[in-house]
Amino acid sequence: MAEAMMKSKLKEKEVRSAGINALVGHDIDSKAKEALRKNGIDFSEHAAIKLNSNLLQWSDLVLVMEKEQVQQVGNLFPESNGKIFAIGKWIGQEIPDPYKQTQREFDYVYELLAESINGWLPYL
């Protein structure tokens, strides 16, 4: 969801997403699509990719959902330390993973992401 939301706000920037444990090639969860659709964001074309060193070298900024992931990604790819941050940094909150949860949880995560992304916009 975060990739689609950031792309809708940062049309002049290239935004990509990847997962530490991504189900490579899979589409986003139908509940995530519904949360996006309810908020006017179309994200019909997506295929999950696994985080890799090439993507991290390309990136100027890497945003993760949980503080633990900052350390996890930094340990896996130490050359990327210094550009890895929790997306919820400016709202002081981690973003829970709604995977296998209800639509209500996906909608809640959408709201947290919206607030978090708005906190990042002045720095992008």
N, C-alpha and C positions, 0 to 999 in steps of 0.2 A: 504494500500500500504506500509506503513512504516514497518509493521511486515515482509512482504515478502522481502523488501529491506534490512532490518537489518539481517534477516536470511541468505541472500545471502552473506553478508559481515562477519558475525560472526558465522561461521559454528560450532565452538566449544562451543558456548553459547546457552542457551535456551532462546528463545524470544517468548513472547506471546503478544497478543493485546486484548483490551476490550474497550467498549465504555460506556460513561456515560448514553447515551440514545440509546444504541445499539438495532438494530432490531434482537433480539435473534434468532439464528439459520439460519439467512440469509447469503447468499454468498456475496462476495464483488461485487461492481458495475461492470458491464461489461466494462465500460470505464476505470475503474481502472485496470482491467485485461488486457485490451488492452495496456495501458501505460506501464505496467510491461512487457508484451510480447514483445513490441517494443524494450525493453531494455534487453531482454534475461533472464527475470525472470519468472519462472512458479509458479503460486500460485493457482493451480486448486482446492485444498482442503482447504476450510475455512468455518467456521460457526461462525457468530458473537456471542459474549458473552457480558454480562453486567458486568461492573466493580464491584468488590465485595471485602470485607475485606480479604478473604482468598487469593485472587490473589495479593492483595497489601502486605500482610504479606510475601508471597513467594518472592516478587520482591525486588531486590537490588536497582533498578532504575526504575522510572516511568517517561516516556516522554509523554507530551501532545502537542497538536498542537498550542494552543493559551494560552497566559499569563493568561487570565481570568480562564482557566481551571485549572491552577496551584492552584489558590485560591479555585475554586469550589471543586476540588478533596480533597484538604486539609480540607475544611469545612466538607465535607461528611465523611472523614476518617482522623481525626486529628492525629492518630497514625502514619500516613504515611508522615507527614510533614518532610521536610529535605531530602526526596528522590524523590520529584516531581519537574520536570523541564520542561521548554518549549523546544521542540526538536530543534527549531530554535535559541536557545540561542547563539550559536557560530557564527551565521551569522547575528544576530541582527534583526531577522524578524519572525513574526508569520506565521504559515502555514494556509492558508485559506481552509475551507472545500469545496471541489468541488461538494458535493452532489447535484444532479439535475442540474449540469452544463454541458457544452459541452466537447467534447473530448479534445479540446485545453486547457481548464481549468485543466483537469486531467493531461495532459502532463506537464503543467506549475507546478502544485503541485508536480509531480514526480521530476522535476528538483530541486525545492526548498528542497524537502526531501533528494535527493541525496547529495546536498551540506550540508544540516544540519547533516545528518548521518556521512558524512566524517569529519565534525567538532567534532563529539563525539568520533570517533574511537580511538584517542590517550588516552582517559580516560576509555575505556572499556577493 
